[in-house]
Amino acid sequence: REQLSGAQAGLAEWRGERARATERLAACEAALKGETDKLPVAEEAFKATRNRYDELQRALALAEQAAGVERTKHAHARQTLEQLAQRAQRLTEERSGLQPADAARLTLLRNDIAALETELQGLSGALSAQEGQLPQAEQAMRERDAALEAASQHRAGLEARLQALLQLQEQLARGTHTEGWLEARGLSRASRLWQGIRIDAGWEDALEAVLRERLNAIALEDLEQAGQWLGEPPPGKVTVFAYAREAGPPPAALAGCEPLRSHVNCSDARLEAVLGDWLHQVYVVADAATGLAVRGQLPAGAVLVTRDGHVFTRHAMSFHAPDSELHGVLTRQREIEQLEGAISTTRVEFDALRAAATASEQEVEERRARLDGLRDAISDRQRHHHSLQLEATRLTGLDEQVRTRTQQLVAELAEIDAQSAVTAAAEQAAARRIAELQSEAGEQRVQQTLATDLYQRAEAVLERQRSALQQARDEAQQAAFASQLCDSKIQEIETSIKALSESALRFRSALDSKEGELAGYDVAPLQQRLQLALATRAQCEQALARARCARSHGERPQDDR
């Protein structure tokens, strides 16, 4: 309510001030109109004097500018004549100092270049031929290396297979259970029966079925030697036999049957007797059916055997199955002999392939060396050729430069003579024009002095009138501003009064609402929270005061410094 009363009092005061500002504005506008009417007369007089002054000033400036231009032309012409004379002297001296190139040296260089080009063509042809042959030689080397590698792998495979078979045969010869017994009696390295016999292919199972463990029989010089071992017999089956100096009787024939002995060959004749004894009356048949059919014709003690090892007597038949470590010993022995022959043949082939691969490598290296030598020779010739070309180009260019420069000097000296004549005529014309312009400038300076005095007087009158007009305009603007300020203040106060009235109504309504709500509140919890917040605030303010004190104590020495 107090703000509303104050606003209404201010409104009345500003309305009175607006009335007074309106009266001042009217008076200032009348004075401004009078001064505005006087200004065109003063400006017209100033314009006339200014135009005359500017006209004379421009004329004088043009005359002085033209004189300056002519003086510049005169000086430039004199300077140009001096420069042309100096240039003509330098060109004459340069023409005297020009020396042509050495013609004999240039001819010799061209002959050397032609010879080098011919030599380079020959070397390039040889290089192309060698480069064309090198890939073929390298391909041949790679093919021979591949063949050598394949032969090496094949040979290694054969040797590995042979070594495995030899180890297996050697293990068989030593025996599994009797190795210690044989070693103690010096028999571990003695010859075995299977080592001295060879059987036709396909009859290995038949011989194994008949001889069984006797295939691994140990050869002795004298069978009486075995009598010493009767007190301590071997831990397993062991068969020994003595070499016979005479062969036994030939195998007896049986109608329709072939002796097994005819399929067995002895590499040692001393084995003939024991083998004839063990294979006595042992005959072979094509198959088991034939054996069953002819077994009744066998004499007592005779035996039939098939390729598969099935054994027939007059009254019995034994089916063959590999049941001992001796199975396959004869097949392995034959394979060992075949492998040894193949390895021997492979070794010869491998040596030939290695020699061919080595020769190919040497050929490739030689070709590469020849290529490197040709490239080095070509590079050397090209460098020499390039240096000769540079020298020939330099001499040719020097000779051409001398001829061209001589022609240029002659043309430039003729041009200098023509320019000197034109420049001398321009110098004389500039001197005459300078004298004429200096006379005109003197007359224009006298007229300019009179026009300057009139211009200055008109300018002073115009300045005074403009000052008076500006003063009247300022006063009118101030009066208009004061009137506008009053209007603005009045409008602002009226808006404020309206807003205060509306705010008073809203505040009253809100106050009534809050008073109703406050009547229903329990303020006790709020009072407790307020006290707690005040205590927390007091603690924080104390901590802040201590921190500020500590900081001020810590910063004071630094401030003193």
BELVENCOR-V396275 format. One record per residue. N is the residue number from 1. RES is the residue in three letters. PHI is phi in radians with two decimals (999 if undefined). PSI is psi in whole degrees, 0 to 359 (999 if undefined). OMEGA is omega as a letter, one per 40 degrees, with the letter a starting at -180 (* if undefined). Layout:
n & res & phi & psi & omega
N & RES & PHI & PSI & OMEGA
N & RES & PHI & PSI & OMEGA
//
This chain:
n & res & phi & psi & omega
1 & ARG & 999 & 322 & i
2 & GLU & -1.14 & 319 & i
3 & GLN & -1.09 & 322 & a
4 & LEU & -1.15 & 319 & i
5 & SER & -1.16 & 317 & i
6 & GLY & -1.11 & 322 & a
7 & ALA & -1.16 & 320 & i
8 & GLN & -1.15 & 323 & i
9 & ALA & -1.16 & 318 & i
10 & GLY & -1.10 & 325 & i
11 & LEU & -1.09 & 318 & i
12 & ALA & -1.14 & 320 & a
13 & GLU & -1.14 & 316 & a
14 & TRP & -1.21 & 331 & i
15 & ARG & -1.17 & 324 & i
16 & GLY & -1.17 & 320 & i
17 & GLU & -1.15 & 327 & i
18 & ARG & -1.17 & 324 & i
19 & ALA & -1.10 & 317 & a
20 & ARG & -1.18 & 321 & i
21 & ALA & -1.14 & 327 & i
22 & THR & -1.16 & 320 & i
23 & GLU & -1.14 & 317 & a
24 & ARG & -1.14 & 323 & a
25 & LEU & -1.10 & 320 & i
26 & ALA & -1.12 & 317 & i
27 & ALA & -1.13 & 318 & a
28 & CYS & -1.17 & 323 & i
29 & GLU & -1.15 & 325 & i
30 & ALA & -1.15 & 316 & i
31 & ALA & -1.14 & 323 & i
32 & LEU & -1.12 & 323 & a
33 & LYS & -1.16 & 321 & i
34 & GLY & -1.14 & 314 & a
35 & GLU & -1.19 & 327 & i
36 & THR & -1.15 & 324 & i
37 & ASP & -1.19 & 330 & a
38 & LYS & -1.35 & 335 & a
39 & LEU & -1.14 & 319 & a
40 & PRO & -1.05 & 326 & i
41 & VAL & -1.13 & 314 & a
42 & ALA & -1.16 & 323 & a
43 & GLU & -1.20 & 323 & i
44 & GLU & -1.13 & 318 & i
45 & ALA & -1.14 & 318 & i
46 & PHE & -1.14 & 321 & a
47 & LYS & -1.13 & 320 & a
48 & ALA & -1.13 & 313 & a
49 & THR & -1.18 & 326 & a
50 & ARG & -1.22 & 320 & i
51 & ASN & -1.09 & 318 & i
52 & ARG & -1.13 & 319 & i
53 & TYR & -1.12 & 314 & a
54 & ASP & -1.11 & 320 & i
55 & GLU & -1.06 & 314 & i
56 & LEU & -1.18 & 323 & a
57 & GLN & -1.14 & 317 & i
58 & ARG & -1.14 & 319 & i
59 & ALA & -1.09 & 315 & i
60 & LEU & -1.13 & 320 & a
61 & ALA & -1.14 & 320 & i
62 & LEU & -1.13 & 320 & i
63 & ALA & -1.13 & 315 & i
64 & GLU & -1.17 & 323 & i
65 & GLN & -1.14 & 317 & i
66 & ALA & -1.11 & 320 & i
67 & ALA & -1.09 & 319 & i
68 & GLY & -1.10 & 320 & i
69 & VAL & -1.08 & 317 & a
70 & GLU & -1.17 & 321 & i
71 & ARG & -1.11 & 321 & i
72 & THR & -1.11 & 318 & i
73 & LYS & -1.08 & 318 & a
74 & HIS & -1.11 & 313 & i
75 & ALA & -1.13 & 319 & a
76 & HIS & -1.12 & 320 & i
77 & ALA & -1.11 & 316 & i
78 & ARG & -1.08 & 315 & i
79 & GLN & -1.11 & 320 & i
80 & THR & -1.10 & 319 & i
81 & LEU & -1.09 & 318 & i
82 & GLU & -1.11 & 317 & a
83 & GLN & -1.14 & 320 & i
84 & LEU & -1.11 & 321 & i
85 & ALA & -1.13 & 317 & i
86 & GLN & -1.12 & 318 & a
87 & ARG & -1.13 & 319 & i
88 & ALA & -1.08 & 323 & i
89 & GLN & -1.18 & 317 & a
90 & ARG & -1.14 & 319 & a
91 & LEU & -1.14 & 323 & i
92 & THR & -1.14 & 318 & i
93 & GLU & -1.13 & 319 & i
94 & GLU & -1.11 & 319 & a
95 & ARG & -1.10 & 324 & i
96 & SER & -1.22 & 331 & a
97 & GLY & -1.56 & 355 & a
98 & LEU & -1.22 & 133 & a
99 & GLN & -2.16 & 129 & i
100 & PRO & -1.24 & 164 & a
101 & ALA & -1.27 & 162 & i
102 & ASP & -1.33 & 106 & a
103 & ALA & -1.15 & 321 & a
104 & ALA & -1.13 & 317 & i
105 & ARG & -1.09 & 319 & a
106 & LEU & -1.13 & 319 & i
107 & THR & -1.11 & 315 & i
108 & LEU & -1.06 & 319 & i
109 & LEU & -1.10 & 318 & a
110 & ARG & -1.14 & 322 & i
111 & ASN & -1.13 & 316 & i
112 & ASP & -1.10 & 321 & i
113 & ILE & -1.12 & 317 & i
114 & ALA & -1.10 & 319 & i
115 & ALA & -1.12 & 318 & i
116 & LEU & -1.14 & 322 & i
117 & GLU & -1.12 & 320 & i
118 & THR & -1.09 & 316 & i
119 & GLU & -1.13 & 320 & i
120 & LEU & -1.13 & 323 & i
121 & GLN & -1.08 & 317 & i
122 & GLY & -1.10 & 316 & i
123 & LEU & -1.14 & 321 & i
124 & SER & -1.14 & 321 & i
125 & GLY & -1.10 & 317 & i
126 & ALA & -1.12 & 321 & i
127 & LEU & -1.11 & 316 & i
128 & SER & -1.07 & 318 & i
129 & ALA & -1.09 & 315 & i
130 & GLN & -1.14 & 319 & i
131 & GLU & -1.14 & 327 & i
132 & GLY & -1.23 & 329 & a
133 & GLN & -1.47 & 334 & a
134 & LEU & -1.08 & 314 & i
135 & PRO & -1.01 & 323 & i
136 & GLN & -1.13 & 317 & i
137 & ALA & -1.14 & 320 & i
138 & GLU & -1.16 & 321 & i
139 & GLN & -1.11 & 318 & i
140 & ALA & -1.08 & 320 & i
141 & MET & -1.11 & 316 & i
142 & ARG & -1.11 & 320 & i
143 & GLU & -1.11 & 318 & i
144 & ARG & -1.20 & 323 & i
145 & ASP & -1.11 & 320 & i
146 & ALA & -1.13 & 318 & i
147 & ALA & -1.10 & 320 & i
148 & LEU & -1.11 & 318 & i
149 & GLU & -1.14 & 318 & i
150 & ALA & -1.10 & 317 & i
151 & ALA & -1.10 & 321 & i
152 & SER & -1.11 & 317 & i
153 & GLN & -1.16 & 319 & i
154 & HIS & -1.11 & 317 & i
155 & ARG & -1.14 & 319 & i
156 & ALA & -1.11 & 322 & i
157 & GLY & -1.11 & 317 & i
158 & LEU & -1.11 & 316 & a
159 & GLU & -1.14 & 322 & i
160 & ALA & -1.14 & 318 & i
161 & ARG & -1.09 & 317 & i
162 & LEU & -1.09 & 317 & a
163 & GLN & -1.11 & 321 & i
164 & ALA & -1.14 & 317 & i
165 & LEU & -1.16 & 320 & i
166 & LEU & -1.10 & 318 & i
167 & GLN & -1.11 & 320 & i
168 & LEU & -1.13 & 317 & i
169 & GLN & -1.15 & 321 & i
170 & GLU & -1.16 & 320 & i
171 & GLN & -1.11 & 322 & i
172 & LEU & -1.13 & 319 & a
173 & ALA & -1.13 & 324 & a
174 & ARG & -1.27 & 328 & a
175 & GLY & 1.47 & 154 & a
176 & THR & -1.52 & 315 & a
177 & HIS & -1.73 & 344 & a
178 & THR & -1.91 & 11 & a
179 & GLU & -1.09 & 317 & a
180 & GLY & -1.16 & 318 & a
181 & TRP & -1.11 & 316 & i
182 & LEU & -1.18 & 322 & a
183 & GLU & -1.13 & 321 & a
184 & ALA & -1.14 & 334 & a
185 & ARG & -1.88 & 13 & i
186 & GLY & 1.21 & 26 & a
187 & LEU & -1.84 & 1 & a
188 & SER & -1.16 & 334 & a
189 & ARG & -1.84 & 7 & a
190 & ALA & -1.20 & 154 & a
191 & SER & -1.22 & 142 & i
192 & ARG & -1.81 & 157 & a
193 & LEU & -1.04 & 316 & a
194 & TRP & -1.11 & 341 & i
195 & GLN & -1.34 & 342 & a
196 & GLY & -1.90 & 4 & a
197 & ILE & -2.14 & 157 & i
198 & ARG & -2.36 & 135 & a
199 & ILE & -2.10 & 150 & a
200 & ASP & -1.09 & 148 & a
201 & ALA & -1.06 & 136 & i
202 & GLY & 1.71 & 346 & a
203 & TRP & -1.88 & 15 & a
204 & GLU & -1.14 & 315 & a
205 & ASP & -1.14 & 326 & i
206 & ALA & -1.13 & 315 & i
207 & LEU & -1.16 & 321 & i
208 & GLU & -1.12 & 322 & a
209 & ALA & -1.16 & 327 & a
210 & VAL & -1.42 & 309 & a
211 & LEU & -1.43 & 328 & a
212 & ARG & 0.90 & 236 & a
213 & GLU & -1.22 & 348 & i
214 & ARG & -1.22 & 345 & i
215 & LEU & -1.03 & 328 & a
216 & ASN & -1.69 & 22 & a
217 & ALA & -1.11 & 146 & a
218 & ILE & -1.70 & 132 & a
219 & ALA & -1.45 & 132 & i
220 & LEU & -2.12 & 156 & i
221 & GLU & -1.31 & 328 & a
222 & ASP & -2.50 & 127 & a
223 & LEU & -1.22 & 340 & i
224 & GLU & -1.06 & 338 & a
225 & GLN & -1.08 & 332 & a
226 & ALA & -1.23 & 341 & i
227 & GLY & -1.11 & 335 & a
228 & GLN & -1.21 & 343 & a
229 & TRP & -1.78 & 4 & a
230 & LEU & -1.17 & 329 & i
231 & GLY & -1.30 & 337 & i
232 & GLU & -2.37 & 77 & a
233 & PRO & -1.18 & 162 & i
234 & PRO & -1.20 & 157 & a
235 & PRO & -1.33 & 353 & a
236 & GLY & -2.49 & 186 & i
237 & LYS & -1.23 & 127 & i
238 & VAL & -2.45 & 129 & i
239 & THR & -2.02 & 133 & i
240 & VAL & -2.16 & 154 & i
241 & PHE & -2.56 & 161 & i
242 & ALA & -1.87 & 142 & i
243 & TYR & -1.06 & 139 & i
244 & ALA & -1.85 & 136 & a
245 & ARG & -1.38 & 337 & a
246 & GLU & -2.11 & 143 & i
247 & ALA & -1.29 & 152 & i
248 & GLY & -1.36 & 179 & i
249 & PRO & -1.15 & 155 & i
250 & PRO & -1.16 & 155 & a
251 & PRO & -1.13 & 141 & i
252 & ALA & -1.30 & 146 & a
253 & ALA & -1.57 & 152 & i
254 & LEU & -2.27 & 133 & a
255 & ALA & -0.99 & 125 & i
256 & GLY & 1.39 & 359 & a
257 & CYS & -2.25 & 147 & a
258 & GLU & -1.88 & 135 & i
259 & PRO & -1.14 & 142 & i
260 & LEU & -1.13 & 333 & a
261 & ARG & -1.10 & 333 & a
262 & SER & -1.22 & 345 & i
263 & HIS & -1.67 & 359 & a
264 & VAL & -1.98 & 133 & i
265 & ASN & -2.06 & 146 & i
266 & CYS & -1.92 & 127 & i
267 & SER & -1.36 & 344 & i
268 & ASP & -2.14 & 119 & a
269 & ALA & -1.11 & 340 & a
270 & ARG & -1.25 & 350 & i
271 & LEU & -1.58 & 353 & a
272 & GLU & -1.06 & 317 & a
273 & ALA & -1.15 & 309 & a
274 & VAL & -1.14 & 323 & a
275 & LEU & -1.19 & 322 & i
276 & GLY & -1.13 & 325 & i
277 & ASP & -1.16 & 313 & a
278 & TRP & -1.28 & 335 & a
279 & LEU & -1.83 & 17 & i
280 & HIS & -1.15 & 132 & i
281 & GLN & 1.01 & 33 & i
282 & VAL & -1.90 & 121 & a
283 & TYR & -2.13 & 160 & a
284 & VAL & -1.96 & 149 & i
285 & VAL & -2.25 & 160 & a
286 & ALA & -1.19 & 320 & a
287 & ASP & -2.69 & 176 & a
288 & ALA & -1.17 & 326 & a
289 & ALA & -1.10 & 319 & i
290 & THR & -1.13 & 321 & i
291 & GLY & -1.08 & 317 & i
292 & LEU & -1.11 & 327 & a
293 & ALA & -1.30 & 323 & a
294 & VAL & -1.83 & 2 & a
295 & ARG & -1.11 & 333 & a
296 & GLY & -1.21 & 344 & a
297 & GLN & -1.51 & 355 & a
298 & LEU & -1.26 & 140 & i
299 & PRO & -1.32 & 171 & i
300 & ALA & -1.08 & 131 & i
301 & GLY & 1.52 & 352 & i
302 & ALA & -1.42 & 155 & a
303 & VAL & -2.38 & 141 & i
304 & LEU & -1.91 & 143 & i
305 & VAL & -2.45 & 139 & i
306 & THR & -1.66 & 174 & i
307 & ARG & -1.05 & 328 & a
308 & ASP & -1.41 & 356 & i
309 & GLY & 1.64 & 6 & i
310 & HIS & -1.31 & 133 & a
311 & VAL & -1.96 & 135 & i
312 & PHE & -2.18 & 138 & i
313 & THR & -2.09 & 183 & a
314 & ARG & -1.07 & 329 & a
315 & HIS & -2.17 & 6 & a
316 & ALA & -2.60 & 164 & i
317 & MET & -2.46 & 131 & i
318 & SER & -2.03 & 122 & i
319 & PHE & -1.40 & 136 & a
320 & HIS & -1.58 & 140 & i
321 & ALA & -2.65 & 140 & i
322 & PRO & -1.14 & 113 & a
323 & ASP & -2.20 & 15 & i
324 & SER & -2.59 & 168 & a
325 & GLU & -1.24 & 350 & i
326 & LEU & -1.37 & 348 & a
327 & HIS & -1.07 & 132 & i
328 & GLY & 1.46 & 4 & a
329 & VAL & -1.13 & 321 & a
330 & LEU & -1.24 & 321 & i
331 & THR & -1.11 & 318 & i
332 & ARG & -1.13 & 322 & a
333 & GLN & -1.11 & 318 & i
334 & ARG & -1.12 & 318 & i
335 & GLU & -1.12 & 325 & i
336 & ILE & -1.10 & 316 & i
337 & GLU & -1.12 & 320 & i
338 & GLN & -1.13 & 319 & i
339 & LEU & -1.13 & 320 & i
340 & GLU & -1.09 & 319 & i
341 & GLY & -1.15 & 319 & i
342 & ALA & -1.15 & 321 & i
343 & ILE & -1.14 & 319 & i
344 & SER & -1.07 & 314 & i
345 & THR & -1.12 & 318 & a
346 & THR & -1.12 & 324 & i
347 & ARG & -1.11 & 319 & i
348 & VAL & -1.12 & 315 & i
349 & GLU & -1.12 & 321 & a
350 & PHE & -1.12 & 318 & i
351 & ASP & -1.09 & 321 & i
352 & ALA & -1.16 & 317 & i
353 & LEU & -1.14 & 321 & i
354 & ARG & -1.15 & 320 & i
355 & ALA & -1.13 & 320 & i
356 & ALA & -1.16 & 319 & i
357 & ALA & -1.12 & 319 & i
358 & THR & -1.10 & 318 & i
359 & ALA & -1.11 & 321 & i
360 & SER & -1.13 & 317 & i
361 & GLU & -1.07 & 317 & i
362 & GLN & -1.11 & 320 & i
363 & GLU & -1.10 & 316 & i
364 & VAL & -1.10 & 316 & i
365 & GLU & -1.08 & 318 & i
366 & GLU & -1.10 & 318 & i
367 & ARG & -1.13 & 319 & i
368 & ARG & -1.11 & 321 & i
369 & ALA & -1.11 & 318 & i
370 & ARG & -1.12 & 321 & i
371 & LEU & -1.08 & 316 & i
372 & ASP & -1.07 & 319 & i
373 & GLY & -1.11 & 318 & i
374 & LEU & -1.13 & 318 & i
375 & ARG & -1.12 & 318 & i
376 & ASP & -1.10 & 317 & i
377 & ALA & -1.11 & 317 & i
378 & ILE & -1.10 & 319 & i
379 & SER & -1.09 & 317 & i
380 & ASP & -1.09 & 315 & a
381 & ARG & -1.14 & 321 & a
382 & GLN & -1.15 & 321 & i
383 & ARG & -1.11 & 316 & i
384 & HIS & -1.13 & 318 & i
385 & HIS & -1.08 & 318 & i
386 & HIS & -1.11 & 318 & i
387 & SER & -1.14 & 321 & i
388 & LEU & -1.16 & 320 & i
389 & GLN & -1.09 & 319 & i
390 & LEU & -1.06 & 316 & a
391 & GLU & -1.15 & 316 & i
392 & ALA & -1.12 & 319 & i
393 & THR & -1.10 & 320 & i
394 & ARG & -1.10 & 314 & a
395 & LEU & -1.16 & 318 & i
396 & THR & -1.10 & 317 & i
397 & GLY & -1.12 & 322 & i
398 & LEU & -1.12 & 317 & i
399 & ASP & -1.13 & 317 & i
400 & GLU & -1.15 & 321 & i
401 & GLN & -1.09 & 320 & a
402 & VAL & -1.11 & 314 & i
403 & ARG & -1.12 & 315 & a
404 & THR & -1.12 & 317 & a
405 & ARG & -1.17 & 324 & i
406 & THR & -1.09 & 316 & i
407 & GLN & -1.10 & 320 & i
408 & GLN & -1.12 & 320 & a
409 & LEU & -1.12 & 318 & i
410 & VAL & -1.08 & 315 & a
411 & ALA & -1.15 & 321 & a
412 & GLU & -1.18 & 322 & i
413 & LEU & -1.15 & 320 & i
414 & ALA & -1.12 & 320 & i
415 & GLU & -1.13 & 322 & i
416 & ILE & -1.11 & 319 & i
417 & ASP & -1.08 & 316 & i
418 & ALA & -1.14 & 318 & i
419 & GLN & -1.14 & 324 & i
420 & SER & -1.12 & 319 & i
421 & ALA & -1.12 & 315 & i
422 & VAL & -1.13 & 319 & a
423 & THR & -1.19 & 323 & i
424 & ALA & -1.12 & 318 & i
425 & ALA & -1.12 & 320 & i
426 & ALA & -1.14 & 325 & i
427 & GLU & -1.11 & 316 & a
428 & GLN & -1.14 & 316 & i
429 & ALA & -1.09 & 320 & i
430 & ALA & -1.12 & 323 & i
431 & ALA & -1.15 & 319 & i
432 & ARG & -1.16 & 319 & a
433 & ARG & -1.18 & 328 & i
434 & ILE & -1.10 & 317 & i
435 & ALA & -1.10 & 317 & a
436 & GLU & -1.11 & 315 & a
437 & LEU & -1.17 & 327 & i
438 & GLN & -1.13 & 323 & i
439 & SER & -1.17 & 316 & i
440 & GLU & -1.13 & 322 & a
441 & ALA & -1.12 & 326 & i
442 & GLY & -1.13 & 316 & i
443 & GLU & -1.13 & 319 & a
444 & GLN & -1.20 & 332 & i
445 & ARG & -1.17 & 322 & i
446 & VAL & -1.11 & 313 & a
447 & GLN & -1.14 & 327 & a
448 & GLN & -1.19 & 327 & a
449 & THR & -1.12 & 317 & i
450 & LEU & -1.15 & 315 & a
451 & ALA & -1.13 & 330 & i
452 & THR & -1.16 & 319 & a
453 & ASP & -1.11 & 313 & i
454 & LEU & -1.10 & 320 & a
455 & TYR & -1.10 & 318 & a
456 & GLN & -1.15 & 320 & i
457 & ARG & -1.13 & 313 & i
458 & ALA & -1.09 & 325 & i
459 & GLU & -1.16 & 321 & i
460 & ALA & -1.15 & 317 & i
461 & VAL & -1.09 & 316 & a
462 & LEU & -1.10 & 322 & a
463 & GLU & -1.15 & 318 & i
464 & ARG & -1.12 & 316 & a
465 & GLN & -1.12 & 319 & i
466 & ARG & -1.12 & 323 & i
467 & SER & -1.12 & 316 & i
468 & ALA & -1.10 & 317 & i
469 & LEU & -1.12 & 320 & a
470 & GLN & -1.16 & 322 & i
471 & GLN & -1.11 & 315 & i
472 & ALA & -1.11 & 321 & a
473 & ARG & -1.15 & 321 & i
474 & ASP & -1.13 & 316 & a
475 & GLU & -1.09 & 319 & i
476 & ALA & -1.15 & 321 & i
477 & GLN & -1.13 & 319 & i
478 & GLN & -1.10 & 318 & i
479 & ALA & -1.12 & 318 & i
480 & ALA & -1.14 & 321 & i
481 & PHE & -1.12 & 320 & i
482 & ALA & -1.12 & 320 & i
483 & SER & -1.13 & 316 & i
484 & GLN & -1.11 & 322 & i
485 & LEU & -1.08 & 318 & i
486 & CYS & -1.10 & 315 & i
487 & ASP & -1.03 & 317 & a
488 & SER & -1.10 & 317 & i
489 & LYS & -1.12 & 318 & a
490 & ILE & -1.07 & 315 & a
491 & GLN & -1.13 & 321 & i
492 & GLU & -1.13 & 317 & a
493 & ILE & -1.18 & 320 & i
494 & GLU & -1.09 & 318 & i
495 & THR & -1.11 & 320 & i
496 & SER & -1.13 & 319 & i
497 & ILE & -1.07 & 318 & a
498 & LYS & -1.12 & 316 & a
499 & ALA & -1.14 & 321 & i
500 & LEU & -1.12 & 320 & a
501 & SER & -1.11 & 314 & i
502 & GLU & -1.15 & 320 & i
503 & SER & -1.12 & 322 & a
504 & ALA & -1.09 & 319 & i
505 & LEU & -1.13 & 316 & i
506 & ARG & -1.14 & 317 & i
507 & PHE & -1.06 & 321 & a
508 & ARG & -1.16 & 318 & i
509 & SER & -1.14 & 317 & i
510 & ALA & -1.15 & 322 & a
511 & LEU & -1.12 & 318 & i
512 & ASP & -1.08 & 319 & a
513 & SER & -1.14 & 315 & a
514 & LYS & -1.17 & 324 & i
515 & GLU & -1.11 & 321 & i
516 & GLY & -1.13 & 318 & i
517 & GLU & -1.17 & 321 & a
518 & LEU & -1.14 & 329 & a
519 & ALA & -1.13 & 333 & a
520 & GLY & -1.65 & 357 & a
521 & TYR & -1.42 & 148 & i
522 & ASP & -1.74 & 110 & a
523 & VAL & -1.50 & 354 & a
524 & ALA & -1.09 & 311 & i
525 & PRO & -1.08 & 324 & i
526 & LEU & -1.15 & 323 & i
527 & GLN & -1.12 & 320 & i
528 & GLN & -1.12 & 315 & i
529 & ARG & -1.13 & 325 & i
530 & LEU & -1.13 & 317 & i
531 & GLN & -1.12 & 319 & i
532 & LEU & -1.11 & 318 & i
533 & ALA & -1.13 & 321 & i
534 & LEU & -1.14 & 322 & i
535 & ALA & -1.16 & 318 & i
536 & THR & -1.10 & 319 & i
537 & ARG & -1.09 & 318 & i
538 & ALA & -1.09 & 320 & i
539 & GLN & -1.12 & 317 & i
540 & CYS & -1.12 & 320 & i
541 & GLU & -1.15 & 323 & i
542 & GLN & -1.14 & 317 & i
543 & ALA & -1.11 & 323 & i
544 & LEU & -1.18 & 321 & i
545 & ALA & -1.14 & 318 & i
546 & ARG & -1.13 & 318 & a
547 & ALA & -1.10 & 319 & i
548 & ARG & -1.14 & 321 & i
549 & CYS & -1.11 & 315 & i
550 & ALA & -1.11 & 320 & a
551 & ARG & -1.17 & 320 & i
552 & SER & -1.16 & 323 & i
553 & HIS & -1.18 & 325 & a
554 & GLY & -1.31 & 330 & a
555 & GLU & -1.59 & 344 & a
556 & ARG & -1.07 & 317 & i
557 & PRO & -1.07 & 323 & i
558 & GLN & -1.17 & 321 & i
559 & ASP & -1.12 & 321 & i
560 & ASP & -1.08 & 318 & i
561 & ARG & -1.11 & 999 & *
//
